[in-house]
Amino acid sequence: MTDRLRVREIDDAWGRRLARIVRRGTGSVATRLRAQMVLLSARGMDVTAIARVAFTSEGRVRDDPRQVR
């Protein structure tokens, strides 16, 4: 079993910036997806739940190239 992954705590300003990136309709899809994953992790969601919400693999959430499908 792998260790539970968590991002560091983020302050309100950083959270608002990430939320703006996620809501914005332009720009890189990869950047928006990564911002969404960071926000969800900061809120306490585990890797499996984030993968379900983001419609991606657990490897992509962990950013482990060996597990990305």
mmCIF file of the N, C-alpha and C atoms, coordinates in Angstrom:
data_MODEL
# 
_entry.id   MODEL 
# 
loop_
_atom_site.group_PDB 
_atom_site.id 
_atom_site.type_symbol 
_atom_site.label_atom_id 
_atom_site.label_alt_id 
_atom_site.label_comp_id 
_atom_site.label_asym_id 
_atom_site.label_entity_id 
_atom_site.label_seq_id 
_atom_site.pdbx_PDB_ins_code 
_atom_site.Cartn_x 
_atom_site.Cartn_y 
_atom_site.Cartn_z 
_atom_site.occupancy 
_atom_site.B_iso_or_equiv 
_atom_site.pdbx_formal_charge 
_atom_site.auth_seq_id 
_atom_site.auth_comp_id 
_atom_site.auth_asym_id 
_atom_site.auth_atom_id 
_atom_site.pdbx_PDB_model_num 
ATOM 1   N N  . MET A 1 1  ? 0.841   -1.175 0.000   1.00 0.00 ? 1  MET A N  1 
ATOM 2   C CA . MET A 1 1  ? 0.000   0.000  0.000   1.00 0.00 ? 1  MET A CA 1 
ATOM 3   C C  . MET A 1 1  ? 0.891   1.245  0.000   1.00 0.00 ? 1  MET A C  1 
ATOM 4   N N  . THR A 1 2  ? 0.484   2.253  -0.748  1.00 0.00 ? 2  THR A N  1 
ATOM 5   C CA . THR A 1 2  ? 1.275   3.474  -0.816  1.00 0.00 ? 2  THR A CA 1 
ATOM 6   C C  . THR A 1 2  ? 0.886   4.428  0.304   1.00 0.00 ? 2  THR A C  1 
ATOM 7   N N  . ASP A 1 3  ? 1.820   5.290  0.634   1.00 0.00 ? 3  ASP A N  1 
ATOM 8   C CA . ASP A 1 3  ? 1.541   6.297  1.654   1.00 0.00 ? 3  ASP A CA 1 
ATOM 9   C C  . ASP A 1 3  ? 0.530   7.301  1.122   1.00 0.00 ? 3  ASP A C  1 
ATOM 10  N N  . ARG A 1 4  ? -0.228  7.858  2.035   1.00 0.00 ? 4  ARG A N  1 
ATOM 11  C CA . ARG A 1 4  ? -1.201  8.875  1.655   1.00 0.00 ? 4  ARG A CA 1 
ATOM 12  C C  . ARG A 1 4  ? -0.456  10.144 1.251   1.00 0.00 ? 4  ARG A C  1 
ATOM 13  N N  . LEU A 1 5  ? -0.807  10.691 0.097   1.00 0.00 ? 5  LEU A N  1 
ATOM 14  C CA . LEU A 1 5  ? -0.166  11.896 -0.409  1.00 0.00 ? 5  LEU A CA 1 
ATOM 15  C C  . LEU A 1 5  ? -1.012  13.108 -0.059  1.00 0.00 ? 5  LEU A C  1 
ATOM 16  N N  . ARG A 1 6  ? -0.366  14.181 0.311   1.00 0.00 ? 6  ARG A N  1 
ATOM 17  C CA . ARG A 1 6  ? -1.053  15.441 0.599   1.00 0.00 ? 6  ARG A CA 1 
ATOM 18  C C  . ARG A 1 6  ? -0.168  16.585 0.130   1.00 0.00 ? 6  ARG A C  1 
ATOM 19  N N  . VAL A 1 7  ? -0.794  17.635 -0.315  1.00 0.00 ? 7  VAL A N  1 
ATOM 20  C CA . VAL A 1 7  ? -0.036  18.841 -0.632  1.00 0.00 ? 7  VAL A CA 1 
ATOM 21  C C  . VAL A 1 7  ? 0.085   19.667 0.637   1.00 0.00 ? 7  VAL A C  1 
ATOM 22  N N  . ARG A 1 8  ? 0.970   20.625 0.606   1.00 0.00 ? 8  ARG A N  1 
ATOM 23  C CA . ARG A 1 8  ? 1.099   21.511 1.766   1.00 0.00 ? 8  ARG A CA 1 
ATOM 24  C C  . ARG A 1 8  ? -0.161  22.350 1.876   1.00 0.00 ? 8  ARG A C  1 
ATOM 25  N N  . GLU A 1 9  ? -0.382  22.930 3.045   1.00 0.00 ? 9  GLU A N  1 
ATOM 26  C CA . GLU A 1 9  ? -1.532  23.807 3.211   1.00 0.00 ? 9  GLU A CA 1 
ATOM 27  C C  . GLU A 1 9  ? -1.358  25.034 2.326   1.00 0.00 ? 9  GLU A C  1 
ATOM 28  N N  . ILE A 1 10 ? -2.457  25.510 1.777   1.00 0.00 ? 10 ILE A N  1 
ATOM 29  C CA . ILE A 1 10 ? -2.394  26.695 0.933   1.00 0.00 ? 10 ILE A CA 1 
ATOM 30  C C  . ILE A 1 10 ? -3.188  27.809 1.603   1.00 0.00 ? 10 ILE A C  1 
ATOM 31  N N  . ASP A 1 11 ? -2.710  29.025 1.426   1.00 0.00 ? 11 ASP A N  1 
ATOM 32  C CA . ASP A 1 11 ? -3.423  30.158 2.023   1.00 0.00 ? 11 ASP A CA 1 
ATOM 33  C C  . ASP A 1 11 ? -4.570  30.589 1.102   1.00 0.00 ? 11 ASP A C  1 
ATOM 34  N N  . ASP A 1 12 ? -5.396  31.518 1.581   1.00 0.00 ? 12 ASP A N  1 
ATOM 35  C CA . ASP A 1 12 ? -6.570  31.948 0.827   1.00 0.00 ? 12 ASP A CA 1 
ATOM 36  C C  . ASP A 1 12 ? -6.214  32.541 -0.530  1.00 0.00 ? 12 ASP A C  1 
ATOM 37  N N  . ALA A 1 13 ? -5.173  33.341 -0.572  1.00 0.00 ? 13 ALA A N  1 
ATOM 38  C CA . ALA A 1 13 ? -4.786  33.975 -1.832  1.00 0.00 ? 13 ALA A CA 1 
ATOM 39  C C  . ALA A 1 13 ? -4.392  32.923 -2.870  1.00 0.00 ? 13 ALA A C  1 
ATOM 40  N N  . TRP A 1 14 ? -3.617  31.950 -2.448  1.00 0.00 ? 14 TRP A N  1 
ATOM 41  C CA . TRP A 1 14 ? -3.186  30.888 -3.367  1.00 0.00 ? 14 TRP A CA 1 
ATOM 42  C C  . TRP A 1 14 ? -4.387  30.044 -3.790  1.00 0.00 ? 14 TRP A C  1 
ATOM 43  N N  . GLY A 1 15 ? -5.297  29.775 -2.867  1.00 0.00 ? 15 GLY A N  1 
ATOM 44  C CA . GLY A 1 15 ? -6.515  29.019 -3.185  1.00 0.00 ? 15 GLY A CA 1 
ATOM 45  C C  . GLY A 1 15 ? -7.372  29.756 -4.206  1.00 0.00 ? 15 GLY A C  1 
ATOM 46  N N  . ARG A 1 16 ? -7.519  31.089 -4.039  1.00 0.00 ? 16 ARG A N  1 
ATOM 47  C CA . ARG A 1 16 ? -8.293  31.874 -5.008  1.00 0.00 ? 16 ARG A CA 1 
ATOM 48  C C  . ARG A 1 16 ? -7.633  31.858 -6.385  1.00 0.00 ? 16 ARG A C  1 
ATOM 49  N N  . ARG A 1 17 ? -6.310  31.932 -6.405  1.00 0.00 ? 17 ARG A N  1 
ATOM 50  C CA . ARG A 1 17 ? -5.600  31.898 -7.689  1.00 0.00 ? 17 ARG A CA 1 
ATOM 51  C C  . ARG A 1 17 ? -5.811  30.547 -8.388  1.00 0.00 ? 17 ARG A C  1 
ATOM 52  N N  . LEU A 1 18 ? -5.692  29.458 -7.632  1.00 0.00 ? 18 LEU A N  1 
ATOM 53  C CA . LEU A 1 18 ? -5.923  28.132 -8.219  1.00 0.00 ? 18 LEU A CA 1 
ATOM 54  C C  . LEU A 1 18 ? -7.363  27.992 -8.699  1.00 0.00 ? 18 LEU A C  1 
ATOM 55  N N  . ALA A 1 19 ? -8.322  28.484 -7.916  1.00 0.00 ? 19 ALA A N  1 
ATOM 56  C CA . ALA A 1 19 ? -9.730  28.411 -8.312  1.00 0.00 ? 19 ALA A CA 1 
ATOM 57  C C  . ALA A 1 19 ? -9.975  29.197 -9.601  1.00 0.00 ? 19 ALA A C  1 
ATOM 58  N N  . ARG A 1 20 ? -9.321  30.358 -9.751  1.00 0.00 ? 20 ARG A N  1 
ATOM 59  C CA . ARG A 1 20 ? -9.448  31.140 -10.981 1.00 0.00 ? 20 ARG A CA 1 
ATOM 60  C C  . ARG A 1 20 ? -8.921  30.355 -12.178 1.00 0.00 ? 20 ARG A C  1 
ATOM 61  N N  . ILE A 1 21 ? -7.802  29.671 -11.985 1.00 0.00 ? 21 ILE A N  1 
ATOM 62  C CA . ILE A 1 21 ? -7.220  28.865 -13.066 1.00 0.00 ? 21 ILE A CA 1 
ATOM 63  C C  . ILE A 1 21 ? -8.193  27.767 -13.480 1.00 0.00 ? 21 ILE A C  1 
ATOM 64  N N  . VAL A 1 22 ? -8.808  27.114 -12.487 1.00 0.00 ? 22 VAL A N  1 
ATOM 65  C CA . VAL A 1 22 ? -9.742  26.016 -12.777 1.00 0.00 ? 22 VAL A CA 1 
ATOM 66  C C  . VAL A 1 22 ? -10.972 26.544 -13.521 1.00 0.00 ? 22 VAL A C  1 
ATOM 67  N N  . ARG A 1 23 ? -11.512 27.673 -13.090 1.00 0.00 ? 23 ARG A N  1 
ATOM 68  C CA . ARG A 1 23 ? -12.735 28.224 -13.698 1.00 0.00 ? 23 ARG A CA 1 
ATOM 69  C C  . ARG A 1 23 ? -12.504 28.837 -15.071 1.00 0.00 ? 23 ARG A C  1 
ATOM 70  N N  . ARG A 1 24 ? -11.300 29.305 -15.314 1.00 0.00 ? 24 ARG A N  1 
ATOM 71  C CA . ARG A 1 24 ? -11.006 29.997 -16.564 1.00 0.00 ? 24 ARG A CA 1 
ATOM 72  C C  . ARG A 1 24 ? -11.203 29.053 -17.750 1.00 0.00 ? 24 ARG A C  1 
ATOM 73  N N  . GLY A 1 25 ? -11.820 29.525 -18.787 1.00 0.00 ? 25 GLY A N  1 
ATOM 74  C CA . GLY A 1 25 ? -12.107 28.679 -19.944 1.00 0.00 ? 25 GLY A CA 1 
ATOM 75  C C  . GLY A 1 25 ? -10.998 28.621 -20.963 1.00 0.00 ? 25 GLY A C  1 
ATOM 76  N N  . THR A 1 26 ? -9.967  29.430 -20.789 1.00 0.00 ? 26 THR A N  1 
ATOM 77  C CA . THR A 1 26 ? -8.881  29.450 -21.766 1.00 0.00 ? 26 THR A CA 1 
ATOM 78  C C  . THR A 1 26 ? -7.601  28.934 -21.121 1.00 0.00 ? 26 THR A C  1 
ATOM 79  N N  . GLY A 1 27 ? -6.609  28.684 -21.926 1.00 0.00 ? 27 GLY A N  1 
ATOM 80  C CA . GLY A 1 27 ? -5.326  28.230 -21.404 1.00 0.00 ? 27 GLY A CA 1 
ATOM 81  C C  . GLY A 1 27 ? -5.174  26.722 -21.496 1.00 0.00 ? 27 GLY A C  1 
ATOM 82  N N  . SER A 1 28 ? -4.149  26.243 -20.873 1.00 0.00 ? 28 SER A N  1 
ATOM 83  C CA . SER A 1 28 ? -3.784  24.838 -20.947 1.00 0.00 ? 28 SER A CA 1 
ATOM 84  C C  . SER A 1 28 ? -4.724  23.955 -20.119 1.00 0.00 ? 28 SER A C  1 
ATOM 85  N N  . VAL A 1 29 ? -5.200  22.908 -20.726 1.00 0.00 ? 29 VAL A N  1 
ATOM 86  C CA . VAL A 1 29 ? -6.044  21.941 -20.024 1.00 0.00 ? 29 VAL A CA 1 
ATOM 87  C C  . VAL A 1 29 ? -5.238  21.271 -18.911 1.00 0.00 ? 29 VAL A C  1 
ATOM 88  N N  . ALA A 1 30 ? -3.982  20.985 -19.191 1.00 0.00 ? 30 ALA A N  1 
ATOM 89  C CA . ALA A 1 30 ? -3.130  20.335 -18.193 1.00 0.00 ? 30 ALA A CA 1 
ATOM 90  C C  . ALA A 1 30 ? -2.943  21.213 -16.958 1.00 0.00 ? 30 ALA A C  1 
ATOM 91  N N  . THR A 1 31 ? -2.797  22.511 -17.160 1.00 0.00 ? 31 THR A N  1 
ATOM 92  C CA . THR A 1 31 ? -2.641  23.435 -16.038 1.00 0.00 ? 31 THR A CA 1 
ATOM 93  C C  . THR A 1 31 ? -3.914  23.480 -15.205 1.00 0.00 ? 31 THR A C  1 
ATOM 94  N N  . ARG A 1 32 ? -5.073  23.550 -15.871 1.00 0.00 ? 32 ARG A N  1 
ATOM 95  C CA . ARG A 1 32 ? -6.342  23.574 -15.137 1.00 0.00 ? 32 ARG A CA 1 
ATOM 96  C C  . ARG A 1 32 ? -6.556  22.280 -14.364 1.00 0.00 ? 32 ARG A C  1 
ATOM 97  N N  . LEU A 1 33 ? -6.221  21.147 -14.970 1.00 0.00 ? 33 LEU A N  1 
ATOM 98  C CA . LEU A 1 33 ? -6.382  19.860 -14.296 1.00 0.00 ? 33 LEU A CA 1 
ATOM 99  C C  . LEU A 1 33 ? -5.472  19.763 -13.072 1.00 0.00 ? 33 LEU A C  1 
ATOM 100 N N  . ARG A 1 34 ? -4.229  20.194 -13.217 1.00 0.00 ? 34 ARG A N  1 
ATOM 101 C CA . ARG A 1 34 ? -3.290  20.143 -12.086 1.00 0.00 ? 34 ARG A CA 1 
ATOM 102 C C  . ARG A 1 34 ? -3.740  21.077 -10.969 1.00 0.00 ? 34 ARG A C  1 
ATOM 103 N N  . ALA A 1 35 ? -4.240  22.258 -11.310 1.00 0.00 ? 35 ALA A N  1 
ATOM 104 C CA . ALA A 1 35 ? -4.748  23.193 -10.299 1.00 0.00 ? 35 ALA A CA 1 
ATOM 105 C C  . ALA A 1 35 ? -5.936  22.580 -9.562  1.00 0.00 ? 35 ALA A C  1 
ATOM 106 N N  . GLN A 1 36 ? -6.815  21.916 -10.293 1.00 0.00 ? 36 GLN A N  1 
ATOM 107 C CA . GLN A 1 36 ? -7.962  21.260 -9.665  1.00 0.00 ? 36 GLN A CA 1 
ATOM 108 C C  . GLN A 1 36 ? -7.493  20.177 -8.696  1.00 0.00 ? 36 GLN A C  1 
ATOM 109 N N  . MET A 1 37 ? -6.515  19.395 -9.097  1.00 0.00 ? 37 MET A N  1 
ATOM 110 C CA . MET A 1 37 ? -6.010  18.326 -8.238  1.00 0.00 ? 37 MET A CA 1 
ATOM 111 C C  . MET A 1 37 ? -5.367  18.878 -6.973  1.00 0.00 ? 37 MET A C  1 
ATOM 112 N N  . VAL A 1 38 ? -4.622  19.974 -7.088  1.00 0.00 ? 38 VAL A N  1 
ATOM 113 C CA . VAL A 1 38 ? -3.996  20.592 -5.914  1.00 0.00 ? 38 VAL A CA 1 
ATOM 114 C C  . VAL A 1 38 ? -5.068  21.100 -4.952  1.00 0.00 ? 38 VAL A C  1 
ATOM 115 N N  . LEU A 1 39 ? -6.097  21.755 -5.485  1.00 0.00 ? 39 LEU A N  1 
ATOM 116 C CA . LEU A 1 39 ? -7.183  22.252 -4.630  1.00 0.00 ? 39 LEU A CA 1 
ATOM 117 C C  . LEU A 1 39 ? -7.889  21.114 -3.900  1.00 0.00 ? 39 LEU A C  1 
ATOM 118 N N  . LEU A 1 40 ? -8.202  20.054 -4.615  1.00 0.00 ? 40 LEU A N  1 
ATOM 119 C CA . LEU A 1 40 ? -8.896  18.925 -3.995  1.00 0.00 ? 40 LEU A CA 1 
ATOM 120 C C  . LEU A 1 40 ? -8.028  18.261 -2.931  1.00 0.00 ? 40 LEU A C  1 
ATOM 121 N N  . SER A 1 41 ? -6.745  18.131 -3.199  1.00 0.00 ? 41 SER A N  1 
ATOM 122 C CA . SER A 1 41 ? -5.846  17.547 -2.218  1.00 0.00 ? 41 SER A CA 1 
ATOM 123 C C  . SER A 1 41 ? -5.743  18.425 -0.977  1.00 0.00 ? 41 SER A C  1 
ATOM 124 N N  . ALA A 1 42 ? -5.671  19.729 -1.186  1.00 0.00 ? 42 ALA A N  1 
ATOM 125 C CA . ALA A 1 42 ? -5.583  20.655 -0.056  1.00 0.00 ? 42 ALA A CA 1 
ATOM 126 C C  . ALA A 1 42 ? -6.836  20.595 0.808   1.00 0.00 ? 42 ALA A C  1 
ATOM 127 N N  . ARG A 1 43 ? -7.960  20.225 0.205   1.00 0.00 ? 43 ARG A N  1 
ATOM 128 C CA . ARG A 1 43 ? -9.212  20.082 0.950   1.00 0.00 ? 43 ARG A CA 1 
ATOM 129 C C  . ARG A 1 43 ? -9.316  18.737 1.653   1.00 0.00 ? 43 ARG A C  1 
ATOM 130 N N  . GLY A 1 44 ? -8.308  17.890 1.473   1.00 0.00 ? 44 GLY A N  1 
ATOM 131 C CA . GLY A 1 44 ? -8.268  16.629 2.202   1.00 0.00 ? 44 GLY A CA 1 
ATOM 132 C C  . GLY A 1 44 ? -8.721  15.404 1.430   1.00 0.00 ? 44 GLY A C  1 
ATOM 133 N N  . MET A 1 45 ? -8.987  15.533 0.148   1.00 0.00 ? 45 MET A N  1 
ATOM 134 C CA . MET A 1 45 ? -9.406  14.395 -0.657  1.00 0.00 ? 45 MET A CA 1 
ATOM 135 C C  . MET A 1 45 ? -8.233  13.469 -0.917  1.00 0.00 ? 45 MET A C  1 
ATOM 136 N N  . ASP A 1 46 ? -8.497  12.173 -0.942  1.00 0.00 ? 46 ASP A N  1 
ATOM 137 C CA . ASP A 1 46 ? -7.417  11.223 -1.218  1.00 0.00 ? 46 ASP A CA 1 
ATOM 138 C C  . ASP A 1 46 ? -7.253  11.023 -2.731  1.00 0.00 ? 46 ASP A C  1 
ATOM 139 N N  . VAL A 1 47 ? -6.190  10.332 -3.104  1.00 0.00 ? 47 VAL A N  1 
ATOM 140 C CA . VAL A 1 47 ? -5.817  10.161 -4.511  1.00 0.00 ? 47 VAL A CA 1 
ATOM 141 C C  . VAL A 1 47 ? -6.928  9.491  -5.314  1.00 0.00 ? 47 VAL A C  1 
ATOM 142 N N  . THR A 1 48 ? -7.542  8.454  -4.776  1.00 0.00 ? 48 THR A N  1 
ATOM 143 C CA . THR A 1 48 ? -8.591  7.728  -5.488  1.00 0.00 ? 48 THR A CA 1 
ATOM 144 C C  . THR A 1 48 ? -9.779  8.637  -5.784  1.00 0.00 ? 48 THR A C  1 
ATOM 145 N N  . ALA A 1 49 ? -10.195 9.417  -4.814  1.00 0.00 ? 49 ALA A N  1 
ATOM 146 C CA . ALA A 1 49 ? -11.337 10.317 -4.997  1.00 0.00 ? 49 ALA A CA 1 
ATOM 147 C C  . ALA A 1 49 ? -11.007 11.415 -6.008  1.00 0.00 ? 49 ALA A C  1 
ATOM 148 N N  . ILE A 1 50 ? -9.796  11.954 -5.944  1.00 0.00 ? 50 ILE A N  1 
ATOM 149 C CA . ILE A 1 50 ? -9.390  12.993 -6.897  1.00 0.00 ? 50 ILE A CA 1 
ATOM 150 C C  . ILE A 1 50 ? -9.379  12.429 -8.309  1.00 0.00 ? 50 ILE A C  1 
ATOM 151 N N  . ALA A 1 51 ? -8.883  11.217 -8.482  1.00 0.00 ? 51 ALA A N  1 
ATOM 152 C CA . ALA A 1 51 ? -8.852  10.588 -9.802  1.00 0.00 ? 51 ALA A CA 1 
ATOM 153 C C  . ALA A 1 51 ? -10.264 10.433 -10.363 1.00 0.00 ? 51 ALA A C  1 
ATOM 154 N N  . ARG A 1 52 ? -11.208 10.051 -9.504  1.00 0.00 ? 52 ARG A N  1 
ATOM 155 C CA . ARG A 1 52 ? -12.599 9.915  -9.953  1.00 0.00 ? 52 ARG A CA 1 
ATOM 156 C C  . ARG A 1 52 ? -13.176 11.264 -10.380 1.00 0.00 ? 52 ARG A C  1 
ATOM 157 N N  . VAL A 1 53 ? -12.985 12.290 -9.561  1.00 0.00 ? 53 VAL A N  1 
ATOM 158 C CA . VAL A 1 53 ? -13.537 13.615 -9.849  1.00 0.00 ? 53 VAL A CA 1 
ATOM 159 C C  . VAL A 1 53 ? -12.904 14.205 -11.109 1.00 0.00 ? 53 VAL A C  1 
ATOM 160 N N  . ALA A 1 54 ? -11.613 14.009 -11.287 1.00 0.00 ? 54 ALA A N  1 
ATOM 161 C CA . ALA A 1 54 ? -10.884 14.597 -12.412 1.00 0.00 ? 54 ALA A CA 1 
ATOM 162 C C  . ALA A 1 54 ? -10.920 13.711 -13.662 1.00 0.00 ? 54 ALA A C  1 
ATOM 163 N N  . PHE A 1 55 ? -11.574 12.554 -13.585 1.00 0.00 ? 55 PHE A N  1 
ATOM 164 C CA . PHE A 1 55 ? -11.663 11.623 -14.713 1.00 0.00 ? 55 PHE A CA 1 
ATOM 165 C C  . PHE A 1 55 ? -10.282 11.265 -15.258 1.00 0.00 ? 55 PHE A C  1 
ATOM 166 N N  . THR A 1 56 ? -9.399  10.881 -14.347 1.00 0.00 ? 56 THR A N  1 
ATOM 167 C CA . THR A 1 56 ? -8.036  10.526 -14.735 1.00 0.00 ? 56 THR A CA 1 
ATOM 168 C C  . THR A 1 56 ? -7.568  9.355  -13.878 1.00 0.00 ? 56 THR A C  1 
ATOM 169 N N  . SER A 1 57 ? -6.353  8.904  -14.093 1.00 0.00 ? 57 SER A N  1 
ATOM 170 C CA . SER A 1 57 ? -5.823  7.773  -13.335 1.00 0.00 ? 57 SER A CA 1 
ATOM 171 C C  . SER A 1 57 ? -5.178  8.245  -12.034 1.00 0.00 ? 57 SER A C  1 
ATOM 172 N N  . GLU A 1 58 ? -5.053  7.322  -11.102 1.00 0.00 ? 58 GLU A N  1 
ATOM 173 C CA . GLU A 1 58 ? -4.379  7.629  -9.839  1.00 0.00 ? 58 GLU A CA 1 
ATOM 174 C C  . GLU A 1 58 ? -2.908  7.981  -10.092 1.00 0.00 ? 58 GLU A C  1 
ATOM 175 N N  . GLY A 1 59 ? -2.296  7.360  -11.078 1.00 0.00 ? 59 GLY A N  1 
ATOM 176 C CA . GLY A 1 59 ? -0.912  7.677  -11.426 1.00 0.00 ? 59 GLY A CA 1 
ATOM 177 C C  . GLY A 1 59 ? -0.743  9.113  -11.880 1.00 0.00 ? 59 GLY A C  1 
ATOM 178 N N  . ARG A 1 60 ? -1.718  9.613  -12.636 1.00 0.00 ? 60 ARG A N  1 
ATOM 179 C CA . ARG A 1 60 ? -1.654  11.010 -13.081 1.00 0.00 ? 60 ARG A CA 1 
ATOM 180 C C  . ARG A 1 60 ? -1.804  11.944 -11.880 1.00 0.00 ? 60 ARG A C  1 
ATOM 181 N N  . VAL A 1 61 ? -2.675  11.590 -10.938 1.00 0.00 ? 61 VAL A N  1 
ATOM 182 C CA . VAL A 1 61 ? -2.838  12.412 -9.735  1.00 0.00 ? 61 VAL A CA 1 
ATOM 183 C C  . VAL A 1 61 ? -1.531  12.435 -8.953  1.00 0.00 ? 61 VAL A C  1 
ATOM 184 N N  . ARG A 1 62 ? -0.895  11.282 -8.830  1.00 0.00 ? 62 ARG A N  1 
ATOM 185 C CA . ARG A 1 62 ? 0.391   11.206 -8.120  1.00 0.00 ? 62 ARG A CA 1 
ATOM 186 C C  . ARG A 1 62 ? 1.526   11.781 -8.943  1.00 0.00 ? 62 ARG A C  1 
ATOM 187 N N  . ASP A 1 63 ? 1.284   11.971 -10.255 1.00 0.00 ? 63 ASP A N  1 
ATOM 188 C CA . ASP A 1 63 ? 2.289   12.468 -11.188 1.00 0.00 ? 63 ASP A CA 1 
ATOM 189 C C  . ASP A 1 63 ? 3.441   11.487 -11.307 1.00 0.00 ? 63 ASP A C  1 
ATOM 190 N N  . ASP A 1 64 ? 3.100   10.198 -11.306 1.00 0.00 ? 64 ASP A N  1 
ATOM 191 C CA . ASP A 1 64 ? 4.085   9.137  -11.449 1.00 0.00 ? 64 ASP A CA 1 
ATOM 192 C C  . ASP A 1 64 ? 3.999   8.592  -12.867 1.00 0.00 ? 64 ASP A C  1 
ATOM 193 N N  . PRO A 1 65 ? 4.977   8.896  -13.751 1.00 0.00 ? 65 PRO A N  1 
ATOM 194 C CA . PRO A 1 65 ? 4.885   8.486  -15.153 1.00 0.00 ? 65 PRO A CA 1 
ATOM 195 C C  . PRO A 1 65 ? 4.764   6.972  -15.342 1.00 0.00 ? 65 PRO A C  1 
ATOM 196 N N  . ARG A 1 66 ? 5.199   6.193  -14.389 1.00 0.00 ? 66 ARG A N  1 
ATOM 197 C CA . ARG A 1 66 ? 5.089   4.740  -14.538 1.00 0.00 ? 66 ARG A CA 1 
ATOM 198 C C  . ARG A 1 66 ? 3.662   4.258  -14.376 1.00 0.00 ? 66 ARG A C  1 
ATOM 199 N N  . GLN A 1 67 ? 2.803   5.066  -13.719 1.00 0.00 ? 67 GLN A N  1 
ATOM 200 C CA . GLN A 1 67 ? 1.426   4.640  -13.452 1.00 0.00 ? 67 GLN A CA 1 
ATOM 201 C C  . GLN A 1 67 ? 0.385   5.348  -14.315 1.00 0.00 ? 67 GLN A C  1 
ATOM 202 N N  . VAL A 1 68 ? 0.813   6.268  -15.163 1.00 0.00 ? 68 VAL A N  1 
ATOM 203 C CA . VAL A 1 68 ? -0.133  7.016  -15.990 1.00 0.00 ? 68 VAL A CA 1 
ATOM 204 C C  . VAL A 1 68 ? -0.620  6.131  -17.122 1.00 0.00 ? 68 VAL A C  1 
ATOM 205 N N  . ARG A 1 69 ? -1.926  6.075  -17.285 1.00 0.00 ? 69 ARG A N  1 
ATOM 206 C CA . ARG A 1 69 ? -2.501  5.289  -18.380 1.00 0.00 ? 69 ARG A CA 1 
ATOM 207 C C  . ARG A 1 69 ? -3.209  6.186  -19.350 1.00 0.00 ? 69 ARG A C  1 
# 
